[in-house]
Amino acid sequence: MSRVTLQASTDREAGSRASRRLRRAGSIPGVVYGPGVSTLAVAVDARAFRQAVSGERGLNTLIELSADGRSFVVMAREIQRHPVRGTVAHIDFQVVDPDAPVVVEVPLHLVGDAVEVRHADWEIDQQIFSLELRTRPERIPTHVDVDVSALRAGASIRLADVVLPEGVAATGDLNVTVVATHAGRATKTGAPA
């Protein structure tokens, strides 16, 4: 998995006034933290950060953060946004080991056509829209597909039934329902189809 390089400066002042000045100048304040690193206040260019996380991996992108002669392999873990404008107000960068597993969240996509569910006038109900996965950074999938083609009326798909790429494991309860089926409106009211 390739890394995106991002330049950061460590000479930013602390405090909300200084952070507002940074944002007006086109930078985003942030912190770098993780094992073997004392918390470090940084500032990154807003446009460069948007470009870094705009690829298909999004926030799961591995970033090579260069800060005043030091280099860190990080992931953007928490992004705080302005409540009205929606612009990025602060970023938490977590230092990660590229050879150690990390926990990430990836979107879940339904694929296929549940013909038997549709013919029975039932409906598919997606219960979960993203999955929390544990894997090494280079194995992070951009999304997980769940095939609903074989689904029957009254059946469901649990997290344990979801096929994940090699080296990727789901965290949490494997018995949680990912996709369920329920009677459609016409079936519930007894109206003719």
BAFI-3210 file (N, C-alpha, C; in Angstrom, 3 decimals, decimal comma, padded with zeros to 6 digits):
// residues 193
n [1|2|3|4|5|6|7|8|9|10|11|12|13|14|15|16|17|18|19|20|21|22|23|24|25|26|27|28|29|30|31|32|33|34|35|36|37|38|39|40|41|42|43|44|45|46|47|48|49|50|51|52|53|54|55|56|57|58|59|60|61|62|63|64|65|66|67|68|69|70|71|72|73|74|75|76|77|78|79|80|81|82|83|84|85|86|87|88|89|90|91|92|93|94|95|96|97|98|99|100|101|102|103|104|105|106|107|108|109|110|111|112|113|114|115|116|117|118|119|120|121|122|123|124|125|126|127|128|129|130|131|132|133|134|135|136|137|138|139|140|141|142|143|144|145|146|147|148|149|150|151|152|153|154|155|156|157|158|159|160|161|162|163|164|165|166|167|168|169|170|171|172|173|174|175|176|177|178|179|180|181|182|183|184|185|186|187|188|189|190|191|192|193]
n.u [000,848|000,634|001,972|000,867|002,443|002,727|003,274|004,081|004,025|005,652|005,685|003,489|001,372|-000,229|-003,711|-007,014|-007,251|-004,892|-005,310|-007,539|-006,390|-004,599|-006,403|-007,666|-005,510|-005,348|-004,498|-004,638|-004,992|-003,555|-002,800|-000,189|000,023|000,797|002,304|005,525|005,842|005,775|003,015|002,495|002,078|000,843|000,565|-001,148|-001,364|-004,517|-005,572|-003,718|-004,132|-006,808|-006,458|-004,827|-006,506|-008,526|-008,622|-009,588|-009,351|-009,854|-010,144|-008,688|-006,239|-002,742|-000,435|002,546|003,894|005,731|007,469|009,214|011,845|011,476|009,879|006,771|004,675|001,368|-002,215|-005,232|-007,163|-009,221|-011,418|-012,325|-015,008|-016,173|-019,172|-021,148|-020,170|-018,887|-016,247|-012,927|-011,723|-009,877|-007,404|-006,646|-003,815|-002,777|000,041|001,109|002,164|003,305|003,482|001,904|-001,351|-004,254|-007,269|-010,001|-012,658|-014,811|-016,863|-019,936|-021,275|-024,173|-024,628|-025,856|-029,032|-031,827|-033,836|-035,775|-036,710|-037,837|-039,864|-041,545|-042,774|-041,439|-039,095|-035,720|-033,681|-031,129|-029,096|-026,614|-024,197|-021,497|-018,416|-016,371|-013,088|-010,195|-006,927|-003,779|-002,264|-001,736|-003,558|-006,094|-009,368|-011,146|-013,863|-016,500|-018,180|-021,431|-023,137|-026,422|-027,865|-028,610|-030,395|-033,372|-036,913|-037,642|-035,199|-031,839|-028,667|-025,836|-023,058|-021,050|-021,450|-020,489|-018,222|-014,857|-011,802|-008,611|-006,668|-008,066|-010,182|-013,328|-014,358|-016,008|-019,406|-020,141|-022,621|-024,391|-026,943|-026,572|-027,926|-031,384|-034,645|-038,010|-041,607|-043,212|-045,123|-047,499|-047,822|-048,183|-050,631|-052,312|-053,090|-053,835|-051,259]
n.v [-001,180|002,114|005,160|008,409|011,504|014,112|017,389|018,964|021,498|022,271|024,481|025,805|027,958|027,445|027,321|028,766|031,171|031,303|028,996|029,727|031,728|030,163|028,582|030,551|031,210|029,044|026,621|023,635|022,944|020,364|017,225|014,894|011,634|008,609|005,305|005,504|008,178|011,415|013,537|015,715|018,935|020,022|021,587|021,426|021,896|022,763|022,222|020,325|018,267|017,548|016,534|014,379|012,575|012,118|009,990|006,597|005,180|006,964|008,153|006,036|006,067|005,637|007,875|009,591|011,607|014,449|016,339|019,014|017,838|015,371|012,203|010,558|007,686|007,792|007,731|009,450|009,835|011,083|013,595|016,846|018,965|022,195|023,364|024,652|025,437|023,104|022,708|021,364|021,457|020,498|017,927|014,647|012,809|009,521|007,659|004,814|001,396|000,043|-002,704|-003,854|-004,872|-002,770|-001,135|-000,339|001,474|000,561|001,093|-000,693|-002,456|-003,492|-006,045|-007,588|-009,239|-009,908|-012,031|-013,964|-012,824|-010,470|-011,511|-012,662|-010,497|-009,246|-007,221|-005,975|-005,136|-003,189|-003,352|-002,589|-000,243|000,187|-001,484|-002,513|-003,311|-005,421|-005,339|-005,440|-002,356|-002,291|-004,053|-003,057|-002,958|-001,061|-001,094|-003,341|-005,923|-007,326|-010,034|-010,387|-012,103|-014,814|-014,652|-015,356|-014,905|-013,896|-014,654|-013,834|-012,084|-012,554|-011,008|-012,910|-014,333|-012,783|-012,473|-011,877|-010,283|-012,023|-012,112|-010,164|-009,322|-009,198|-007,068|-007,182|-008,353|-011,314|-012,325|-010,324|-008,837|-008,103|-007,780|-007,904|-009,339|-008,348|-008,392|-006,845|-003,795|-004,396|-007,116|-007,041|-005,638|-007,223|-006,627|-007,137|-008,174]
n.w [000,000|-000,908|000,443|001,370|001,235|003,560|004,571|007,646|010,174|013,256|014,807|015,791|017,733|020,898|021,818|021,281|019,835|018,315|016,817|015,289|013,726|012,236|010,747|009,190|007,607|005,987|007,034|009,096|012,486|014,539|016,253|016,929|018,022|019,809|020,193|021,596|021,000|022,183|022,740|020,073|018,888|015,795|012,516|009,448|005,888|004,651|002,066|001,071|002,918|002,359|-000,252|000,363|001,731|-000,044|-001,749|-002,676|-000,290|001,719|005,028|005,945|004,809|004,684|005,950|005,402|007,520|007,584|009,785|010,566|010,110|011,309|010,846|010,556|010,432|009,955|010,663|010,009|012,680|014,184|013,248|013,721|013,015|011,884|013,311|011,728|009,128|008,347|007,746|008,202|011,456|013,304|013,601|014,636|014,521|014,470|015,296|013,578|013,313|010,397|010,108|012,015|013,212|012,798|013,900|011,959|010,285|007,701|004,773|004,052|001,387|-000,348|-002,706|-005,690|-006,503|-004,697|-005,632|-004,804|-002,426|-003,348|-005,079|-003,225|-002,225|-000,151|001,700|001,697|004,423|005,320|008,045|009,081|008,112|007,979|008,748|011,474|011,317|011,804|010,827|009,017|007,931|005,073|004,085|004,311|003,240|000,690|000,783|001,876|000,289|000,386|-000,672|-001,629|-003,169|-002,738|-000,689|001,160|001,745|005,021|005,988|007,148|007,137|008,979|010,740|010,969|008,633|006,590|003,971|004,204|003,077|002,850|005,805|007,114|009,774|011,413|014,066|017,231|017,931|016,353|015,828|015,225|013,235|009,859|007,427|007,062|006,404|005,737|005,798|003,063|002,405|000,938|001,533|004,312|004,607|003,270|000,762|-002,721|-004,943]
ca.u [000,000|001,446|001,705|000,770|003,325|002,096|004,189|003,480|004,934|005,473|005,906|002,236|001,069|-001,384|-004,835|-008,040|-006,968|-003,857|-005,926|-008,379|-005,474|-004,114|-007,480|-007,827|-004,349|-005,421|-003,902|-005,489|-004,232|-003,726|-001,839|000,339|000,188|000,928|003,373|006,880|005,824|005,062|002,037|003,155|001,150|001,269|-000,372|-000,979|-002,080|-005,864|-005,727|-002,884|-004,794|-007,972|-005,950|-004,264|-007,558|-009,617|-008,564|-010,610|-009,210|-010,382|-009,419|-007,845|-005,008|-001,492|000,184|003,919|003,836|007,054|007,325|010,477|012,945|011,039|008,897|005,876|003,650|000,159|-003,552|-006,104|-008,092|-010,417|-011,490|-013,360|-015,476|-016,913|-020,571|-021,995|-019,547|-018,465|-014,826|-012,121|-011,227|-008,775|-007,138|-005,802|-003,040|-002,242|001,198|000,836|003,231|002,791|003,501|001,028|-002,771|-004,976|-008,725|-010,517|-014,055|-014,961|-018,265|-020,506|-022,125|-024,964|-024,548|-026,723|-030,476|-032,514|-035,015|-036,797|-037,279|-038,677|-041,035|-042,422|-043,219|-040,731|-038,102|-034,412|-033,416|-029,716|-029,011|-025,292|-023,692|-020,034|-017,877|-015,108|-012,216|-008,827|-006,020|-002,583|-002,623|-001,729|-004,667|-007,382|-010,176|-011,835|-015,228|-016,816|-019,408|-022,253|-023,990|-027,754|-028,540|-029,160|-031,261|-034,773|-037,841|-037,576|-033,821|-030,977|-027,232|-025,137|-021,678|-020,248|-021,659|-019,865|-016,919|-013,856|-010,538|-007,627|-005,927|-008,963|-011,137|-014,317|-014,343|-017,358|-020,284|-020,328|-024,029|-025,199|-027,558|-026,101|-029,042|-032,582|-035,775|-039,302|-042,750|-043,461|-046,389|-048,608|-047,963|-048,703|-052,032|-053,108|-053,533|-053,373|-050,047]
ca.v [000,000|003,322|006,181|009,785|012,355|015,351|018,242|019,590|022,350|022,063|025,739|026,532|028,373|026,775|028,199|028,889|032,325|030,891|028,015|030,478|032,378|029,106|028,208|031,647|031,180|027,848|025,464|022,950|022,499|018,959|016,613|013,578|010,853|007,180|004,648|006,001|009,584|012,305|014,298|016,786|019,841|020,283|022,258|020,949|022,671|022,219|021,665|019,118|017,208|017,086|015,704|013,146|011,630|012,104|008,764|005,597|004,700|007,986|008,359|004,878|006,248|005,769|009,167|009,836|012,979|015,027|017,506|019,622|016,888|014,068|011,573|009,641|007,006|008,075|007,694|010,475|009,069|011,859|014,895|017,716|019,893|023,378|022,934|025,271|025,374|021,745|022,654|020,655|022,383|019,887|016,542|013,815|011,830|008,460|006,956|003,382|000,525|-000,550|-004,161|-004,293|-004,664|-001,589|-001,254|000,712|001,347|000,618|001,012|-001,979|-002,311|-004,651|-006,330|-008,680|-009,044|-010,933|-012,307|-014,663|-011,866|-009,561|-012,246|-012,921|-009,172|-008,870|-006,177|-006,120|-004,063|-003,159|-002,948|-002,026|000,427|000,142|-002,541|-002,261|-004,418|-005,437|-005,839|-004,621|-001,205|-002,508|-004,946|-002,409|-002,863|000,217|-001,374|-004,763|-006,260|-008,415|-010,517|-010,744|-012,875|-016,077|-014,370|-015,775|-014,187|-014,322|-014,958|-012,683|-012,304|-012,114|-010,588|-014,120|-014,815|-011,862|-012,934|-010,815|-010,627|-012,731|-011,265|-009,148|-009,904|-008,272|-006,951|-007,101|-009,520|-011,935|-012,702|-009,149|-008,914|-007,110|-007,599|-008,650|-009,210|-008,205|-008,352|-005,551|-003,148|-005,141|-008,361|-006,740|-005,210|-008,231|-006,105|-007,968|-007,668]
ca.w [000,000|-000,986|001,454|000,912|002,022|003,994|005,337|008,822|010,949|014,697|015,518|016,013|019,097|021,498|022,125|020,254|018,971|017,363|015,908|014,333|012,773|011,350|009,819|008,231|006,711|005,146|007,707|010,070|013,654|014,867|017,173|016,589|019,244|019,577|020,953|021,377|020,598|023,099|021,961|019,337|018,208|014,415|011,617|008,073|004,887|004,481|000,714|000,981|003,695|001,578|-001,340|000,930|002,150|-001,017|-002,537|-002,357|001,089|002,625|006,280|006,205|004,057|005,441|005,649|005,858|008,001|007,820|010,651|010,987|010,115|011,826|009,968|011,253|009,639|010,733|010,071|010,596|013,501|014,548|012,591|014,265|011,984|012,311|013,366|010,709|007,800|008,018|007,418|009,198|012,464|014,043|013,210|015,485|013,751|015,319|014,752|013,447|012,820|009,161|010,185|013,106|012,906|013,274|013,819|011,080|009,879|006,242|004,364|003,664|000,201|-000,744|-004,133|-006,128|-006,515|-003,910|-006,446|-004,014|-001,474|-004,136|-005,571|-002,089|-001,773|001,063|001,479|002,345|005,375|005,703|009,442|009,352|006,911|008,005|009,598|012,142|010,955|012,335|009,810|008,802|007,093|003,619|003,722|004,576|002,013|000,514|001,217|001,943|-000,433|000,904|-001,754|-001,125|-004,217|-002,237|000,459|001,032|002,621|006,417|006,352|007,412|007,022|010,190|010,534|010,785|007,269|005,643|003,487|004,296|002,424|003,664|006,730|007,659|010,713|011,968|015,517|017,774|017,991|015,043|015,666|014,903|011,909|008,899|006,499|007,450|005,476|006,415|004,881|002,445|002,724|000,330|002,270|005,640|004,556|002,584|-000,534|-003,836|-005,560]
c.u [000,885|001,024|001,649|001,661|002,621|003,092|003,425|004,517|004,616|005,603|004,613|002,034|-000,147|-002,496|-005,786|-007,813|-005,956|-004,425|-006,810|-007,507|-004,935|-005,162|-007,708|-006,698|-004,333|-004,767|-004,899|-004,615|-004,518|-002,711|-001,416|000,544|000,331|002,073|004,743|006,959|005,117|004,170|002,688|002,100|001,702|000,207|-000,079|-001,790|-003,428|-006,041|-004,938|-003,522|-006,000|-007,532|-005,439|-005,348|-008,711|-009,607|-009,619|-010,500|-009,694|-009,515|-008,546|-006,537|-003,815|-000,800|001,590|003,963|005,250|006,875|008,689|011,596|012,610|009,963|008,095|004,955|002,379|-001,105|-004,357|-007,199|-009,355|-010,332|-012,635|-013,710|-016,186|-018,399|-021,479|-021,416|-019,145|-017,001|-014,070|-011,506|-010,008|-008,644|-006,273|-005,131|-002,487|-001,081|000,870|002,081|002,692|002,736|002,593|-000,434|-003,323|-006,470|-009,239|-011,987|-014,137|-016,437|-018,655|-021,465|-022,888|-024,865|-025,465|-028,193|-031,129|-033,861|-036,119|-037,462|-038,250|-039,955|-042,019|-043,028|-042,672|-039,697|-036,810|-034,186|-031,951|-029,615|-027,705|-024,731|-022,166|-019,606|-016,578|-014,246|-010,846|-007,934|-004,775|-002,923|-002,639|-002,864|-006,047|-008,173|-010,845|-013,293|-015,407|-018,147|-020,112|-023,233|-025,324|-028,520|-029,217|-030,115|-032,702|-035,630|-037,774|-036,166|-033,049|-029,526|-026,588|-023,706|-020,772|-020,356|-020,959|-018,472|-015,956|-012,586|-009,586|-006,862|-006,757|-009,989|-012,080|-014,165|-015,789|-018,098|-020,541|-021,772|-024,932|-025,710|-027,081|-027,232|-030,197|-033,625|-037,041|-040,396|-042,947|-044,837|-047,583|-048,860|-048,576|-050,186|-052,918|-053,626|-053,030|-052,167|-050,276]
c.v [001,232|004,312|007,539|010,620|013,679|016,111|018,873|020,481|022,160|023,357|026,506|026,845|027,608|027,804|028,379|030,083|031,965|029,884|028,703|031,173|031,358|028,748|029,287|031,658|029,920|026,621|024,868|022,549|021,017|018,503|015,271|012,856|009,389|006,604|005,200|007,457|010,383|013,194|015,546|017,621|020,172|021,118|021,747|021,839|022,008|021,569|020,360|017,966|016,663|016,172|014,359|012,122|011,558|010,862|007,772|005,057|005,727|008,162|007,169|004,933|006,342|007,044|009,198|011,318|013,457|016,304|017,955|018,604|015,518|013,520|010,546|008,975|007,087|007,775|008,793|009,745|009,835|013,217|015,674|018,734|021,081|023,017|023,510|025,079|023,971|021,620|021,941|021,668|021,833|018,430|015,872|012,779|010,792|007,771|005,466|002,663|-000,155|-002,068|-004,712|-004,028|-003,375|-001,872|-000,060|000,452|001,518|000,487|-000,387|-001,739|-003,603|-004,805|-007,498|-008,314|-010,205|-011,233|-012,967|-013,744|-010,940|-010,255|-012,576|-011,626|-008,811|-007,827|-006,497|-004,898|-004,137|-002,572|-002,213|-001,453|000,534|-000,941|-002,081|-003,503|-004,270|-006,097|-004,974|-003,512|-001,467|-003,409|-004,314|-002,340|-001,494|000,102|-002,893|-004,978|-007,426|-008,802|-010,994|-011,621|-014,134|-015,880|-014,763|-014,964|-014,766|-014,632|-013,675|-013,080|-011,716|-011,699|-011,795|-014,660|-013,956|-012,378|-011,745|-011,241|-011,333|-011,746|-010,170|-009,836|-008,826|-008,237|-006,894|-008,418|-010,072|-012,348|-011,524|-009,268|-007,761|-006,756|-008,481|-008,519|-009,059|-008,091|-006,938|-005,022|-003,930|-006,437|-008,109|-006,408|-006,231|-007,761|-006,999|-007,322|-007,326]
c.w [000,000|000,095|000,796|001,817|002,313|004,860|006,503|009,487|012,430|015,492|015,790|017,496|019,589|021,724|020,963|019,333|017,889|016,355|014,879|013,281|011,767|010,300|008,768|007,208|005,837|005,733|008,694|011,254|013,927|015,896|016,600|017,907|018,868|020,376|020,578|020,969|021,679|022,235|021,379|018,613|016,829|013,704|010,213|007,136|004,604|003,115|000,558|001,756|002,937|000,447|-000,815|001,256|001,153|-001,903|-002,089|-000,937|002,116|003,862|006,648|005,420|005,003|004,985|006,226|006,231|008,327|008,607|011,148|011,151|010,672|010,901|010,761|010,236|010,475|009,931|010,758|011,361|013,874|013,888|013,213|013,196|012,612|012,272|012,282|009,304|007,377|007,654|008,540|010,154|013,210|013,622|014,257|014,588|014,716|014,605|014,725|012,962|011,565|009,187|011,280|012,733|013,512|013,159|013,030|010,784|008,366|005,885|003,903|002,503|-000,052|-002,250|-004,445|-006,040|-005,784|-004,568|-005,622|-002,997|-002,205|-004,602|-004,462|-001,542|-000,394|000,697|002,221|003,224|005,805|007,098|009,768|008,055|006,877|008,983|010,230|011,934|011,592|011,291|009,756|007,814|005,594|003,160|003,937|003,279|001,915|000,935|001,280|001,238|000,249|-000,196|-001,177|-002,117|-003,691|-001,063|000,169|002,013|004,026|006,889|006,627|007,191|008,265|009,836|010,297|009,359|006,214|005,274|003,460|003,575|003,399|004,536|007,365|008,555|011,225|013,481|015,989|017,691|016,593|014,794|015,320|013,461|011,043|007,941|006,969|006,346|006,297|005,365|004,349|002,789|002,170|001,081|003,632|005,610|003,887|001,250|-001,655|-004,523|-007,015]
res [m|s|r|v|t|l|q|a|s|t|d|r|e|a|g|s|r|a|s|r|r|l|r|r|a|g|s|i|p|g|v|v|y|g|p|g|v|s|t|l|a|v|a|v|d|a|r|a|f|r|q|a|v|s|g|e|r|g|l|n|t|l|i|e|l|s|a|d|g|r|s|f|v|v|m|a|r|e|i|q|r|h|p|v|r|g|t|v|a|h|i|d|f|q|v|v|d|p|d|a|p|v|v|v|e|v|p|l|h|l|v|g|d|a|v|e|v|r|h|a|d|w|e|i|d|q|q|i|f|s|l|e|l|r|t|r|p|e|r|i|p|t|h|v|d|v|d|v|s|a|l|r|a|g|a|s|i|r|l|a|d|v|v|l|p|e|g|v|a|a|t|g|d|l|n|v|t|v|v|a|t|h|a|g|r|a|t|k|t|g|a|p|a]
***
